[in-house]
């Protein structure tokens, strides 16, 4: 996590502007309980809290969690920001508990069964995750952290998929993400 602590300390990946997909999905949605996985500097958690959601935000970066807490205080909202290493199983996922679970630009394949289980029936899973990208000029990245085409859709094939999109070129998200990504909004049956 030292690498991410350093990045957040330098102000990298620290925009407050939430991903357009989350903004669109939540604009007419009644608030409930939300979980922001790998929350980073808190842009999605804070957006949800400002809309009235009860938000739990989780990240393994101490600096990211501190930024999330500080930014929430500055905006007068409450976010339950927790320091937990997901790869080491340090977060307890409550089954059928959250109305919305969001994951942006984090891929841990063995976490999907828990992510699916913690969404309540009728709840939403919202994500944008990097994909394999061989475009010229794209920085090489460990393929363990990149989705294959169609992989995200396949993980939620038994849910009601409201939105499924794979960017043809780099993602234009405000969070400094410059490679292809897969987006999904899925409702748990």
Short mmCIF file of the C-alpha atoms (twelve columns), coordinates in Angstrom:
data_MODEL
# 
_entry.id   MODEL 
# 
loop_
_atom_site.group_PDB 
_atom_site.id 
_atom_site.type_symbol 
_atom_site.label_atom_id 
_atom_site.label_alt_id 
_atom_site.label_comp_id 
_atom_site.label_asym_id 
_atom_site.label_seq_id 
_atom_site.Cartn_x 
_atom_site.Cartn_y 
_atom_site.Cartn_z 
_atom_site.pdbx_PDB_model_num 
ATOM 1   C CA . UNK A 1   0.000   0.000   0.000   1 
ATOM 2   C CA . UNK A 2   2.991   2.308   0.275   1 
ATOM 3   C CA . UNK A 3   2.729   2.965   -3.467  1 
ATOM 4   C CA . UNK A 4   -0.888  4.136   -3.164  1 
ATOM 5   C CA . UNK A 5   -0.131  6.115   -0.011  1 
ATOM 6   C CA . UNK A 6   2.547   7.952   -1.981  1 
ATOM 7   C CA . UNK A 7   0.245   8.570   -4.952  1 
ATOM 8   C CA . UNK A 8   -2.529  10.017  -2.787  1 
ATOM 9   C CA . UNK A 9   0.014   12.105  -0.853  1 
ATOM 10  C CA . UNK A 10  1.171   13.607  -4.173  1 
ATOM 11  C CA . UNK A 11  -2.441  14.378  -5.101  1 
ATOM 12  C CA . UNK A 12  -2.685  11.710  -7.799  1 
ATOM 13  C CA . UNK A 13  -6.052  9.980   -8.294  1 
ATOM 14  C CA . UNK A 14  -7.539  12.418  -5.783  1 
ATOM 15  C CA . UNK A 15  -10.227 14.190  -7.796  1 
ATOM 16  C CA . UNK A 16  -13.491 14.836  -6.003  1 
ATOM 17  C CA . UNK A 17  -15.537 14.508  -9.184  1 
ATOM 18  C CA . UNK A 18  -17.448 11.215  -9.086  1 
ATOM 19  C CA . UNK A 19  -17.605 8.891   -12.066 1 
ATOM 20  C CA . UNK A 20  -20.388 9.912   -14.460 1 
ATOM 21  C CA . UNK A 21  -21.929 6.424   -14.256 1 
ATOM 22  C CA . UNK A 22  -22.459 6.681   -10.497 1 
ATOM 23  C CA . UNK A 23  -23.868 10.194  -10.873 1 
ATOM 24  C CA . UNK A 24  -26.347 9.011   -13.492 1 
ATOM 25  C CA . UNK A 25  -27.403 5.919   -11.542 1 
ATOM 26  C CA . UNK A 26  -27.979 7.764   -8.269  1 
ATOM 27  C CA . UNK A 27  -29.614 10.972  -9.508  1 
ATOM 28  C CA . UNK A 28  -33.170 9.644   -8.995  1 
ATOM 29  C CA . UNK A 29  -32.463 6.793   -6.601  1 
ATOM 30  C CA . UNK A 30  -33.709 6.846   -3.019  1 
ATOM 31  C CA . UNK A 31  -30.752 6.701   -0.615  1 
ATOM 32  C CA . UNK A 32  -30.038 3.639   1.464   1 
ATOM 33  C CA . UNK A 33  -26.915 1.791   2.599   1 
ATOM 34  C CA . UNK A 34  -23.941 1.921   0.231   1 
ATOM 35  C CA . UNK A 35  -20.542 0.249   0.150   1 
ATOM 36  C CA . UNK A 36  -17.634 1.804   -1.767  1 
ATOM 37  C CA . UNK A 37  -14.915 -0.793  -2.329  1 
ATOM 38  C CA . UNK A 38  -11.330 0.443   -2.784  1 
ATOM 39  C CA . UNK A 39  -12.596 3.976   -2.152  1 
ATOM 40  C CA . UNK A 40  -9.251  5.696   -2.637  1 
ATOM 41  C CA . UNK A 41  -9.546  9.394   -1.754  1 
ATOM 42  C CA . UNK A 42  -13.317 9.095   -1.350  1 
ATOM 43  C CA . UNK A 43  -14.861 10.755  -4.397  1 
ATOM 44  C CA . UNK A 44  -17.660 8.199   -4.750  1 
ATOM 45  C CA . UNK A 45  -18.306 7.771   -1.016  1 
ATOM 46  C CA . UNK A 46  -18.585 11.527  -0.549  1 
ATOM 47  C CA . UNK A 47  -20.894 11.901  -3.552  1 
ATOM 48  C CA . UNK A 48  -23.202 9.240   -2.123  1 
ATOM 49  C CA . UNK A 49  -23.103 10.743  1.385   1 
ATOM 50  C CA . UNK A 50  -24.022 14.161  -0.046  1 
ATOM 51  C CA . UNK A 51  -27.106 12.499  -1.558  1 
ATOM 52  C CA . UNK A 52  -28.102 11.118  1.850   1 
ATOM 53  C CA . UNK A 53  -26.699 7.595   1.624   1 
ATOM 54  C CA . UNK A 54  -25.266 5.805   4.676   1 
ATOM 55  C CA . UNK A 55  -21.846 5.007   3.249   1 
ATOM 56  C CA . UNK A 56  -19.179 2.546   4.257   1 
ATOM 57  C CA . UNK A 57  -15.956 3.144   2.332   1 
ATOM 58  C CA . UNK A 58  -13.060 0.673   2.413   1 
ATOM 59  C CA . UNK A 59  -9.468  0.975   1.247   1 
ATOM 60  C CA . UNK A 60  -6.074  -0.451  2.163   1 
ATOM 61  C CA . UNK A 61  -4.345  2.928   1.794   1 
ATOM 62  C CA . UNK A 62  -4.038  4.782   5.077   1 
ATOM 63  C CA . UNK A 63  -3.602  8.072   3.203   1 
ATOM 64  C CA . UNK A 64  -6.656  7.388   1.029   1 
ATOM 65  C CA . UNK A 65  -8.841  6.631   4.054   1 
ATOM 66  C CA . UNK A 66  -7.578  9.747   5.865   1 
ATOM 67  C CA . UNK A 67  -8.341  11.870  2.780   1 
ATOM 68  C CA . UNK A 68  -11.831 10.389  2.600   1 
ATOM 69  C CA . UNK A 69  -12.492 11.198  6.264   1 
ATOM 70  C CA . UNK A 70  -11.073 14.713  5.956   1 
ATOM 71  C CA . UNK A 71  -13.012 15.519  2.792   1 
ATOM 72  C CA . UNK A 72  -16.241 14.194  4.307   1 
ATOM 73  C CA . UNK A 73  -15.779 16.420  7.370   1 
ATOM 74  C CA . UNK A 74  -15.078 19.434  5.146   1 
ATOM 75  C CA . UNK A 75  -18.344 18.824  3.305   1 
ATOM 76  C CA . UNK A 76  -20.366 18.177  6.459   1 
ATOM 77  C CA . UNK A 77  -21.250 14.577  5.606   1 
ATOM 78  C CA . UNK A 78  -20.669 11.283  7.361   1 
ATOM 79  C CA . UNK A 79  -18.716 8.460   5.740   1 
ATOM 80  C CA . UNK A 80  -17.720 5.355   7.668   1 
ATOM 81  C CA . UNK A 81  -14.232 5.131   6.096   1 
ATOM 82  C CA . UNK A 82  -12.392 1.970   7.071   1 
ATOM 83  C CA . UNK A 83  -8.791  0.931   6.620   1 
ATOM 84  C CA . UNK A 84  -8.823  -2.716  5.515   1 
ATOM 85  C CA . UNK A 85  -6.718  -4.819  3.172   1 
ATOM 86  C CA . UNK A 86  -9.260  -6.625  1.003   1 
ATOM 87  C CA . UNK A 87  -6.635  -9.032  -0.298  1 
ATOM 88  C CA . UNK A 88  -6.062  -10.214 3.268   1 
ATOM 89  C CA . UNK A 89  -9.768  -10.526 4.063   1 
ATOM 90  C CA . UNK A 90  -9.768  -7.668  6.578   1 
ATOM 91  C CA . UNK A 91  -13.303 -6.502  5.787   1 
ATOM 92  C CA . UNK A 92  -16.444 -8.337  6.910   1 
ATOM 93  C CA . UNK A 93  -19.057 -8.356  4.139   1 
ATOM 94  C CA . UNK A 94  -22.605 -8.528  5.504   1 
ATOM 95  C CA . UNK A 95  -24.858 -10.692 3.385   1 
ATOM 96  C CA . UNK A 96  -27.875 -9.000  1.715   1 
ATOM 97  C CA . UNK A 97  -27.049 -5.748  3.539   1 
ATOM 98  C CA . UNK A 98  -26.275 -2.995  1.028   1 
ATOM 99  C CA . UNK A 99  -28.658 -1.244  -1.348  1 
ATOM 100 C CA . UNK A 100 -25.748 -0.212  -3.551  1 
ATOM 101 C CA . UNK A 101 -22.213 -1.528  -3.893  1 
ATOM 102 C CA . UNK A 102 -19.781 0.351   -6.101  1 
ATOM 103 C CA . UNK A 103 -16.340 -0.592  -7.330  1 
ATOM 104 C CA . UNK A 104 -14.333 1.761   -9.484  1 
ATOM 105 C CA . UNK A 105 -10.986 0.759   -10.981 1 
ATOM 106 C CA . UNK A 106 -10.250 -2.103  -8.611  1 
ATOM 107 C CA . UNK A 107 -10.192 -5.751  -9.601  1 
ATOM 108 C CA . UNK A 108 -9.857  -8.603  -7.155  1 
ATOM 109 C CA . UNK A 109 -11.529 -11.551 -8.838  1 
ATOM 110 C CA . UNK A 110 -11.847 -13.698 -5.707  1 
ATOM 111 C CA . UNK A 111 -13.860 -10.887 -4.059  1 
ATOM 112 C CA . UNK A 112 -16.813 -11.098 -6.468  1 
ATOM 113 C CA . UNK A 113 -18.718 -13.827 -4.582  1 
ATOM 114 C CA . UNK A 114 -18.655 -11.641 -1.445  1 
ATOM 115 C CA . UNK A 115 -19.540 -8.493  -3.388  1 
ATOM 116 C CA . UNK A 116 -22.513 -10.239 -4.982  1 
ATOM 117 C CA . UNK A 117 -23.647 -11.679 -1.650  1 
ATOM 118 C CA . UNK A 118 -23.572 -8.374  0.231   1 
ATOM 119 C CA . UNK A 119 -26.018 -6.672  -2.164  1 
ATOM 120 C CA . UNK A 120 -29.608 -7.053  -0.957  1 
ATOM 121 C CA . UNK A 121 -32.228 -8.391  -3.399  1 
ATOM 122 C CA . UNK A 122 -33.305 -5.445  -5.553  1 
ATOM 123 C CA . UNK A 123 -30.035 -3.644  -4.784  1 
ATOM 124 C CA . UNK A 124 -27.483 -2.408  -7.292  1 
ATOM 125 C CA . UNK A 125 -23.919 -3.255  -8.189  1 
ATOM 126 C CA . UNK A 126 -22.224 -0.387  -10.053 1 
ATOM 127 C CA . UNK A 127 -18.696 -0.654  -11.426 1 
ATOM 128 C CA . UNK A 128 -16.145 0.614   -13.902 1 
ATOM 129 C CA . UNK A 129 -13.022 -1.554  -14.019 1 
ATOM 130 C CA . UNK A 130 -9.952  -1.441  -16.243 1 
ATOM 131 C CA . UNK A 131 -9.711  -3.841  -19.153 1 
ATOM 132 C CA . UNK A 132 -6.869  -5.374  -21.089 1 
ATOM 133 C CA . UNK A 133 -5.718  -2.629  -23.458 1 
ATOM 134 C CA . UNK A 134 -3.048  -2.999  -26.115 1 
ATOM 135 C CA . UNK A 135 -3.577  0.487   -27.558 1 
ATOM 136 C CA . UNK A 136 -0.419  2.382   -28.485 1 
ATOM 137 C CA . UNK A 137 0.874   4.552   -25.668 1 
ATOM 138 C CA . UNK A 138 -1.024  2.732   -22.904 1 
ATOM 139 C CA . UNK A 139 1.236   1.902   -19.983 1 
ATOM 140 C CA . UNK A 140 1.595   -1.865  -19.486 1 
ATOM 141 C CA . UNK A 141 -0.188  -3.200  -16.405 1 
ATOM 142 C CA . UNK A 142 -0.350  -6.523  -14.599 1 
ATOM 143 C CA . UNK A 143 -3.064  -8.541  -16.412 1 
ATOM 144 C CA . UNK A 144 -4.250  -9.894  -13.038 1 
ATOM 145 C CA . UNK A 145 -5.785  -6.449  -12.479 1 
ATOM 146 C CA . UNK A 146 -7.423  -6.138  -15.910 1 
ATOM 147 C CA . UNK A 147 -10.728 -7.549  -17.124 1 
ATOM 148 C CA . UNK A 148 -11.008 -9.464  -20.349 1 
ATOM 149 C CA . UNK A 149 -13.707 -8.348  -22.810 1 
ATOM 150 C CA . UNK A 150 -17.107 -9.588  -21.628 1 
ATOM 151 C CA . UNK A 151 -15.779 -10.779 -18.256 1 
ATOM 152 C CA . UNK A 152 -17.666 -8.296  -16.067 1 
ATOM 153 C CA . UNK A 153 -20.945 -8.949  -17.886 1 
ATOM 154 C CA . UNK A 154 -20.438 -12.695 -17.433 1 
ATOM 155 C CA . UNK A 155 -19.936 -12.279 -13.663 1 
ATOM 156 C CA . UNK A 156 -23.448 -10.787 -13.433 1 
ATOM 157 C CA . UNK A 157 -25.202 -12.828 -16.132 1 
ATOM 158 C CA . UNK A 158 -27.810 -14.059 -13.618 1 
ATOM 159 C CA . UNK A 159 -28.693 -10.503 -12.462 1 
ATOM 160 C CA . UNK A 160 -30.786 -7.930  -14.302 1 
ATOM 161 C CA . UNK A 161 -28.217 -5.882  -16.217 1 
ATOM 162 C CA . UNK A 162 -29.312 -2.262  -16.589 1 
ATOM 163 C CA . UNK A 163 -26.095 -0.973  -18.166 1 
ATOM 164 C CA . UNK A 164 -23.214 -2.827  -19.797 1 
ATOM 165 C CA . UNK A 165 -20.572 -0.919  -21.707 1 
ATOM 166 C CA . UNK A 166 -16.934 -1.427  -22.641 1 
ATOM 167 C CA . UNK A 167 -15.114 1.710   -23.705 1 
ATOM 168 C CA . UNK A 168 -13.654 1.344   -27.212 1 
ATOM 169 C CA . UNK A 169 -10.702 3.569   -26.333 1 
ATOM 170 C CA . UNK A 170 -9.422  5.051   -23.101 1 
ATOM 171 C CA . UNK A 171 -11.860 5.938   -20.341 1 
ATOM 172 C CA . UNK A 172 -12.562 9.662   -20.037 1 
ATOM 173 C CA . UNK A 173 -13.246 9.540   -16.292 1 
ATOM 174 C CA . UNK A 174 -12.039 12.508  -14.228 1 
ATOM 175 C CA . UNK A 175 -10.002 10.196  -12.011 1 
ATOM 176 C CA . UNK A 176 -6.966  10.047  -14.312 1 
ATOM 177 C CA . UNK A 177 -7.846  6.670   -15.803 1 
ATOM 178 C CA . UNK A 178 -6.438  6.370   -19.290 1 
ATOM 179 C CA . UNK A 179 -7.130  2.842   -20.446 1 
ATOM 180 C CA . UNK A 180 -10.190 0.940   -21.602 1 
ATOM 181 C CA . UNK A 181 -12.730 -0.007  -18.963 1 
ATOM 182 C CA . UNK A 182 -15.849 -2.109  -18.562 1 
ATOM 183 C CA . UNK A 183 -18.889 -0.549  -16.911 1 
ATOM 184 C CA . UNK A 184 -21.881 -2.313  -15.406 1 
ATOM 185 C CA . UNK A 185 -25.024 -1.558  -13.469 1 
ATOM 186 C CA . UNK A 186 -26.727 -4.754  -12.332 1 
ATOM 187 C CA . UNK A 187 -29.755 -5.364  -10.104 1 
ATOM 188 C CA . UNK A 188 -29.736 -8.387  -7.803  1 
ATOM 189 C CA . UNK A 189 -32.752 -10.619 -8.324  1 
# 
